């Protein structure tokens, strides 16, 4: 775990996933930002609310995966990215745009 934490701390890039979505409520395209951090043995990505329950909650919405030390930081970040994509697919408020599937 120490190695992955050190690699994460050494990143020089912004620790964010930026995903283009369509707001189901307005039809507008916008970007959702997932701010990435390590919390204990987990990689977490906080984000805006994806449903009414999250919106009414006082807590910050997030996606999380347990860090697998048998894999690289990149592999763990890819797994977290997949969890974020899945959360958008399950969202009441947002959906992936056609642009996402073309890239």
C-alpha positions in Angstrom: 0.0 0.0 0.0 2.9 2.3 0.8 4.2 2.1 -2.8 0.8 3.0 -4.4 0.4 5.9 -1.9 3.9 7.1 -2.8 3.2 6.9 -6.5 -0.1 8.7 -6.0 1.6 11.5 -4.0 4.2 11.8 -6.7 1.6 12.4 -9.5 2.2 15.8 -11.2 -1.2 15.7 -13.1 -4.5 16.9 -11.7 -6.1 14.0 -9.8 -9.5 14.3 -11.6 -11.6 12.3 -14.0 -13.6 14.5 -16.3 -16.5 12.8 -18.1 -18.8 14.4 -20.6 -22.5 13.6 -19.9 -26.0 14.7 -20.8 -28.2 16.0 -18.0 -31.5 14.1 -18.3 -33.3 17.0 -16.6 -32.3 19.7 -19.0 -30.8 17.9 -22.1 -27.6 19.9 -21.7 -24.2 18.4 -22.1 -21.8 19.1 -19.3 -18.7 17.7 -17.7 -18.8 15.8 -14.4 -15.6 16.0 -12.4 -14.6 13.2 -10.1 -12.0 14.4 -7.6 -9.7 11.4 -6.8 -8.0 10.7 -3.4 -6.8 7.9 -1.3 -8.8 7.2 1.9 -7.3 4.3 3.9 -7.0 1.3 1.5 -9.5 2.8 -1.0 -9.3 5.0 -4.0 -12.3 7.4 -3.9 -13.7 9.8 -6.5 -16.1 12.4 -5.1 -18.7 13.8 -7.5 -22.0 15.8 -7.8 -25.2 14.0 -6.8 -26.5 11.4 -9.3 -29.9 10.9 -7.7 -32.4 12.4 -5.3 -31.2 10.5 -2.3 -27.6 11.8 -2.8 -28.9 15.3 -3.5 -30.9 15.3 -0.2 -28.0 13.9 1.8 -25.6 16.0 3.8 -22.8 13.7 2.7 -20.6 14.0 -0.3 -21.3 11.5 -3.1 -18.4 9.3 -4.1 -17.4 6.1 -5.8 -14.8 3.9 -4.2 -12.7 0.8 -4.9 -10.4 -1.1 -2.6 -6.8 -0.7 -3.8 -5.3 -4.0 -5.1 -1.6 -3.9 -4.2 -1.0 -6.7 -6.8 -1.7 -4.2 -9.5 -0.2 -0.8 -10.5 -1.6 2.6 -9.6 -2.7 2.9 -13.2 -4.6 -0.4 -13.1 -6.3 0.7 -9.9 -7.2 4.1 -11.4 -8.7 2.3 -14.4 -10.9 0.2 -12.1 -12.0 3.4 -10.3 -12.8 5.0 -13.7 -14.9 2.0 -14.6 -16.8 2.4 -11.3 -17.4 6.1 -12.1 -18.7 5.2 -15.6 -21.0 2.6 -14.1 -22.3 5.1 -11.6 -23.2 7.5 -14.4 -25.0 4.7 -16.2 -27.1 4.0 -13.1 -27.7 7.7 -12.5 -31.2 9.3 -12.3 -29.8 12.7 -13.4 -27.1 12.0 -16.1 -26.3 9.7 -19.0 -23.2 9.2 -21.1 -23.2 11.1 -24.4 -22.8 9.5 -27.8 -19.3 11.2 -27.8 -18.2 8.8 -25.0 -18.9 5.8 -27.1 -17.2 7.2 -30.2 -13.8 7.6 -28.4 
